[in-house]
Amino acid sequence: MGFWRAAEGGVRVAVKVQPKSRRPGVGGRAPDVEGTRLRIGVTEAAEDGRANRAACAALAGALGVRAADISVTQGAASREKTLFVAGEAGVLVARLEAL
């Protein structure tokens, strides 16, 4: 199974966030029980939502959307999260597949 799912008004993306990463950015896929997750490394610590905001910003940069268009829908306190990206699903899916 893929790491994304089309949803009403956008796309849900399963991610694995690595706080305090030496290699920040979006890159690669991580195996998961339910399929795969997109890896996102951030330099911020997992404190006060900083890593969540950084993960949203990193994905926004990779997809060419505003960080405000991305929100954490599941797993705010976990490394394994689901992010919702608002926008046209067809365009977002093409960009996600290119990552």
GUNUFI-37700 format. One line per 3 residues: number of its first residue (from 1); their letters; for each residue x, y, z of N, C-alpha, C, O, CB. Coordinates in nm, 2 decimals, padded with zeros to 4 digits. Glycine has a CB too. Layout:
NUM	A	X/Y/Z/X/Y/Z/X/Y/Z/X/Y/Z/X/Y/Z ~ ...
***
This chain:
1	MGF	00.08/-00.12/00.00/00.00/00.00/00.00/00.09/00.12/00.00/00.20/00.12/00.05/-00.10/00.00/00.12 ~ 00.04/00.23/-00.06/00.11/00.36/-00.06/00.11/00.43/00.07/00.04/00.39/00.16/00.06/00.44/-00.18 ~ 00.18/00.54/00.07/00.19/00.62/00.19/00.09/00.74/00.19/00.08/00.81/00.29/00.33/00.68/00.21
4	WRA	00.01/00.75/00.08/-00.09/00.85/00.07/-00.23/00.80/00.04/-00.24/00.69/-00.01/-00.05/00.96/-00.03 ~ -00.33/00.87/00.07/-00.47/00.84/00.04/-00.54/00.97/00.00/-00.53/01.07/00.07/-00.54/00.77/00.16 ~ -00.61/00.97/-00.11/-00.69/01.08/-00.15/-00.81/01.10/-00.05/-00.86/01.00/-00.01/-00.74/01.06/-00.29
7	AEG	-00.84/01.22/-00.01/-00.95/01.25/00.08/-01.02/01.37/00.03/-00.97/01.44/-00.06/-00.89/01.27/00.23 ~ -01.14/01.39/00.08/-01.21/01.51/00.04/-01.14/01.64/00.07/-01.10/01.67/00.19/-01.35/01.51/00.11 ~ -01.11/01.71/-00.03/-01.04/01.84/-00.01/-00.89/01.83/-00.01/-00.82/01.93/00.02/-01.08/01.90/00.11
10	GVR	-00.83/01.71/-00.03/-00.69/01.70/-00.03/-00.64/01.56/-00.02/-00.70/01.47/-00.08/-00.63/01.77/00.09 ~ -00.53/01.54/00.05/-00.46/01.40/00.05/-00.42/01.38/00.20/-00.36/01.47/00.26/-00.34/01.39/-00.05 ~ -00.43/01.26/00.25/-00.38/01.22/00.38/-00.24/01.15/00.35/-00.24/01.06/00.27/-00.48/01.13/00.46
13	VAV	-00.14/01.19/00.42/-00.01/01.13/00.40/00.04/01.07/00.53/00.05/01.13/00.63/00.09/01.24/00.35 ~ 00.08/00.94/00.53/00.14/00.87/00.64/00.29/00.90/00.64/00.36/00.87/00.54/00.11/00.72/00.64 ~ 00.34/00.96/00.75/00.48/00.99/00.76/00.54/00.94/00.89/00.47/00.91/00.99/00.49/01.15/00.76
16	KVQ	00.67/00.93/00.88/00.75/00.89/01.00/00.85/01.01/01.02/00.93/01.03/00.93/00.83/00.75/00.99 ~ 00.84/01.08/01.13/00.92/01.20/01.16/01.03/01.16/01.25/01.02/01.10/01.35/00.83/01.31/01.22 ~ 01.15/01.21/01.21/01.27/01.19/01.29/01.32/01.32/01.35/01.38/01.40/01.28/01.39/01.12/01.20
19	PKS	01.28/01.35/01.47/01.33/01.47/01.54/01.48/01.47/01.56/01.54/01.37/01.56/01.26/01.50/01.67 ~ 01.54/01.59/01.56/01.68/01.61/01.58/01.76/01.53/01.48/01.87/01.47/01.51/01.72/01.56/01.73 ~ 01.72/01.53/01.36/01.78/01.46/01.25/01.91/01.53/01.20/01.91/01.66/01.20/01.69/01.44/01.14
22	RRP	02.01/01.46/01.17/02.13/01.52/01.11/02.10/01.55/00.96/02.17/01.63/00.90/02.25/01.42/01.12 ~ 02.00/01.48/00.90/01.97/01.50/00.76/01.83/01.54/00.75/01.74/01.46/00.72/01.99/01.37/00.68 ~ 01.80/01.67/00.77/01.66/01.72/00.76/01.61/01.72/00.62/01.69/01.73/00.52/01.66/01.86/00.81
25	GVG	01.48/01.70/00.61/01.41/01.71/00.48/01.33/01.58/00.45/01.33/01.49/00.53/01.52/01.72/00.37 ~ 01.26/01.58/00.34/01.18/01.47/00.30/01.26/01.38/00.21/01.33/01.42/00.12/01.05/01.52/00.22 ~ 01.26/01.25/00.25/01.34/01.16/00.17/01.32/01.02/00.21/01.33/00.98/00.32/01.48/01.19/00.17
28	GRA	01.28/00.93/00.11/01.28/00.79/00.13/01.14/00.75/00.19/01.06/00.83/00.23/01.39/00.75/00.22 ~ 01.14/00.62/00.21/01.01/00.56/00.26/01.05/00.46/00.38/01.16/00.40/00.37/00.93/00.49/00.16 ~ 00.97/00.46/00.48/00.99/00.37/00.59/00.89/00.26/00.59/00.77/00.29/00.57/00.99/00.45/00.72
31	PDV	00.93/00.13/00.61/00.83/00.03/00.61/00.74/00.04/00.74/00.78/00.09/00.84/00.89/-00.11/00.61 ~ 00.61/00.00/00.73/00.52/00.01/00.83/00.43/-00.11/00.83/00.42/-00.18/00.73/00.43/00.14/00.82 ~ 00.36/-00.14/00.94/00.27/-00.25/00.95/00.16/-00.24/00.84/00.12/-00.34/00.78/00.20/-00.26/01.09
34	EGT	00.12/-00.12/00.81/00.01/-00.10/00.72/00.06/-00.07/00.58/-00.02/-00.04/00.49/-00.08/00.01/00.76 ~ 00.19/-00.08/00.55/00.24/-00.05/00.42/00.37/00.03/00.43/00.47/-00.02/00.49/00.14/00.04/00.34 ~ 00.37/00.15/00.38/00.49/00.24/00.40/00.45/00.38/00.45/00.34/00.42/00.44/00.57/00.25/00.26
37	RLR	00.55/00.45/00.49/00.54/00.59/00.54/00.65/00.67/00.47/00.76/00.62/00.44/00.54/00.60/00.69 ~ 00.62/00.79/00.45/00.72/00.89/00.40/00.81/00.94/00.51/00.76/00.98/00.62/00.65/01.01/00.32 ~ 00.94/00.93/00.49/01.03/00.98/00.60/01.05/01.13/00.59/01.07/01.18/00.48/01.17/00.91/00.59
40	IGV	01.04/01.19/00.71/01.07/01.34/00.72/01.16/01.36/00.83/01.13/01.33/00.95/00.94/01.42/00.73 ~ 01.28/01.41/00.80/01.38/01.44/00.91/01.37/01.59/00.94/01.36/01.68/00.85/01.52/01.41/00.87 ~ 01.37/01.63/01.07/01.36/01.77/01.11/01.47/01.79/01.22/01.50/01.70/01.30/01.22/01.81/01.17
43	TEA	01.53/01.91/01.22/01.63/01.94/01.32/01.58/01.97/01.46/01.65/01.97/01.56/01.72/02.05/01.27 ~ 01.45/02.01/01.46/01.39/02.05/01.59/01.36/01.93/01.68/01.35/01.82/01.63/01.26/02.12/01.56 ~ 01.36/01.96/01.81/01.32/01.86/01.91/01.17/01.84/01.91/01.10/01.93/01.87/01.38/01.89/02.05
46	AED	01.13/01.72/01.96/00.99/01.69/01.98/00.94/01.76/02.10/00.89/01.69/02.20/00.96/01.54/01.97 ~ 00.94/01.89/02.11/00.89/01.96/02.23/00.80/02.07/02.18/00.83/02.14/02.09/01.01/02.02/02.31 ~ 00.69/02.09/02.25/00.59/02.20/02.23/00.55/02.20/02.08/00.51/02.31/02.03/00.65/02.33/02.26
49	GRA	00.54/02.09/02.01/00.49/02.09/01.87/00.59/02.14/01.77/00.55/02.15/01.65/00.37/02.16/01.87 ~ 00.71/02.17/01.81/00.81/02.22/01.71/00.84/02.12/01.60/00.85/02.16/01.49/00.94/02.25/01.79 ~ 00.86/01.99/01.63/00.89/01.89/01.53/00.77/01.88/01.44/00.78/01.86/01.32/00.92/01.76/01.60
52	NRA	00.64/01.88/01.49/00.52/01.87/01.41/00.52/01.99/01.31/00.50/01.97/01.19/00.40/01.87/01.49 ~ 00.54/02.11/01.35/00.54/02.23/01.27/00.65/02.22/01.16/00.63/02.25/01.05/00.56/02.36/01.35 ~ 00.77/02.17/01.20/00.88/02.16/01.11/00.85/02.05/01.00/00.89/02.06/00.89/01.01/02.12/01.18
55	ACA	00.79/01.94/01.04/00.75/01.83/00.95/00.65/01.89/00.85/00.66/01.86/00.73/00.69/01.71/01.02 ~ 00.55/01.96/00.89/00.46/02.02/00.80/00.53/02.12/00.70/00.49/02.12/00.58/00.35/02.10/00.88 ~ 00.62/02.20/00.75/00.69/02.29/00.67/00.78/02.22/00.57/00.79/02.26/00.45/00.78/02.38/00.75
58	ALA	00.84/02.11/00.61/00.93/02.03/00.52/00.84/01.97/00.41/00.88/01.97/00.29/01.00/01.92/00.59 ~ 00.73/01.91/00.44/00.64/01.85/00.34/00.59/01.96/00.25/00.57/01.94/00.13/00.53/01.77/00.41 ~ 00.55/02.07/00.30/00.50/02.18/00.22/00.61/02.23/00.12/00.57/02.25/00.00/00.46/02.30/00.31
61	GAL	00.73/02.24/00.16/00.84/02.28/00.07/00.85/02.17/-00.04/00.88/02.21/-00.16/00.97/02.29/00.14 ~ 00.85/02.05/-00.01/00.86/01.94/-00.10/00.75/01.94/-00.20/00.77/01.90/-00.32/00.88/01.81/-00.04 ~ 00.63/01.97/-00.16/00.51/01.97/-00.25/00.48/02.10/-00.31/00.40/02.10/-00.40/00.39/01.92/-00.17
64	GVR	00.55/02.21/-00.27/00.52/02.34/-00.33/00.39/02.40/-00.29/00.32/02.46/-00.37/00.52/02.33/-00.48 ~ 00.35/02.37/-00.16/00.23/02.43/-00.11/00.26/02.51/00.02/00.38/02.51/00.06/00.12/02.32/-00.07 ~ 00.17/02.59/00.07/00.19/02.66/00.19/00.19/02.57/00.31/00.12/02.47/00.31/00.08/02.78/00.21
67	AAD	00.27/02.60/00.41/00.27/02.52/00.54/00.14/02.52/00.60/00.10/02.43/00.67/00.38/02.57/00.63 ~ 00.06/02.63/00.59/-00.07/02.64/00.65/-00.17/02.55/00.59/-00.27/02.52/00.64/-00.12/02.79/00.63 ~ -00.14/02.49/00.47/-00.23/02.39/00.40/-00.21/02.25/00.46/-00.27/02.16/00.41/-00.20/02.39/00.25
70	ISV	-00.11/02.23/00.55/-00.08/02.10/00.60/-00.11/02.10/00.75/-00.07/02.19/00.83/00.06/02.06/00.57 ~ -00.18/01.99/00.80/-00.20/01.98/00.94/-00.19/01.84/00.99/-00.20/01.74/00.91/-00.35/02.03/00.98 ~ -00.16/01.82/01.12/-00.14/01.69/01.17/-00.28/01.64/01.21/-00.35/01.70/01.30/-00.05/01.69/01.30
73	TQG	-00.33/01.52/01.16/-00.46/01.47/01.19/-00.45/01.35/01.29/-00.55/01.33/01.36/-00.53/01.43/01.07 ~ -00.34/01.28/01.29/-00.32/01.17/01.38/-00.18/01.16/01.43/-00.09/01.19/01.35/-00.37/01.04/01.32 ~ -00.16/01.12/01.55/-00.02/01.10/01.60/00.06/01.22/01.64/00.18/01.22/01.62/00.05/01.03/01.50
76	AAS	00.00/01.32/01.69/00.07/01.45/01.72/00.18/01.42/01.82/00.28/01.49/01.82/-00.03/01.55/01.78 ~ 00.17/01.32/01.91/00.27/01.29/02.01/00.36/01.17/01.97/00.43/01.12/02.05/00.21/01.27/02.14 ~ 00.34/01.13/01.85/00.41/01.01/01.80/00.50/01.04/01.68/00.49/01.15/01.62/00.31/00.90/01.76
79	REK	00.60/00.96/01.66/00.69/00.98/01.54/00.61/00.94/01.41/00.63/00.99/01.30/00.82/00.90/01.55 ~ 00.52/00.85/01.42/00.43/00.80/01.31/00.31/00.89/01.31/00.23/00.88/01.40/00.40/00.65/01.32 ~ 00.29/00.97/01.21/00.18/01.06/01.20/00.10/01.05/01.07/00.15/00.99/00.98/00.23/01.21/01.22
82	TLF	-00.01/01.11/01.07/-00.09/01.13/00.94/-00.11/01.28/00.93/-00.16/01.35/01.01/-00.23/01.05/00.95 ~ -00.06/01.33/00.81/-00.07/01.47/00.78/-00.18/01.48/00.67/-00.18/01.40/00.58/00.07/01.53/00.74 ~ -00.26/01.59/00.68/-00.35/01.62/00.58/-00.30/01.74/00.50/-00.27/01.84/00.56/-00.50/01.65/00.64
85	VAG	-00.30/01.72/00.37/-00.25/01.83/00.28/-00.38/01.88/00.20/-00.43/01.80/00.12/-00.14/01.78/00.18 ~ -00.42/02.00/00.22/-00.53/02.06/00.15/-00.49/02.10/00.01/-00.39/02.16/-00.01/-00.59/02.18/00.23 ~ -00.58/02.07/-00.08/-00.55/02.11/-00.22/-00.62/02.01/-00.31/-00.69/01.93/-00.27/-00.40/02.12/-00.24
88	EAG	-00.58/02.03/-00.44/-00.64/01.94/-00.55/-00.57/01.81/-00.54/-00.44/01.80/-00.56/-00.62/02.01/-00.69 ~ -00.64/01.70/-00.51/-00.58/01.57/-00.49/-00.50/01.52/-00.61/-00.39/01.46/-00.59/-00.69/01.47/-00.46 ~ -00.54/01.54/-00.73/-00.47/01.49/-00.85/-00.33/01.55/-00.86/-00.24/01.48/-00.89/-00.55/01.52/-00.97
91	VLV	-00.32/01.68/-00.83/-00.19/01.75/-00.84/-00.10/01.70/-00.73/00.02/01.68/-00.75/-00.21/01.90/-00.83 ~ -00.16/01.69/-00.61/-00.08/01.65/-00.49/-00.03/01.51/-00.50/00.09/01.48/-00.47/-00.16/01.67/-00.36 ~ -00.11/01.42/-00.55/-00.07/01.28/-00.57/00.05/01.27/-00.67/00.14/01.19/-00.64/-00.19/01.20/-00.62
94	ARL	00.04/01.34/-00.78/00.15/01.34/-00.87/00.28/01.39/-00.81/00.39/01.33/-00.83/00.12/01.43/-01.00 ~ 00.27/01.49/-00.72/00.39/01.55/-00.66/00.44/01.45/-00.55/00.56/01.43/-00.53/00.36/01.68/-00.59 ~ 00.35/01.38/-00.48/00.39/01.28/-00.38/00.46/01.16/-00.44/00.56/01.11/-00.39/00.27/01.24/-00.30
97	EAL	00.41/01.12/-00.55/00.47/01.00/-00.62/00.61/01.04/-00.67/00.69/00.95/-00.69/00.38/00.96/-00.74 ~ 00.64/01.16/-00.70/00.77/01.20/-00.74/00.87/01.21/-00.63/00.99/01.22/-00.66/00.76/01.34/-00.81 ~ 00.83/01.21/-00.51/00.92/01.21/-00.39/01.00/01.09/-00.38/01.08/01.07/-00.29/00.85/01.25/-00.26
***
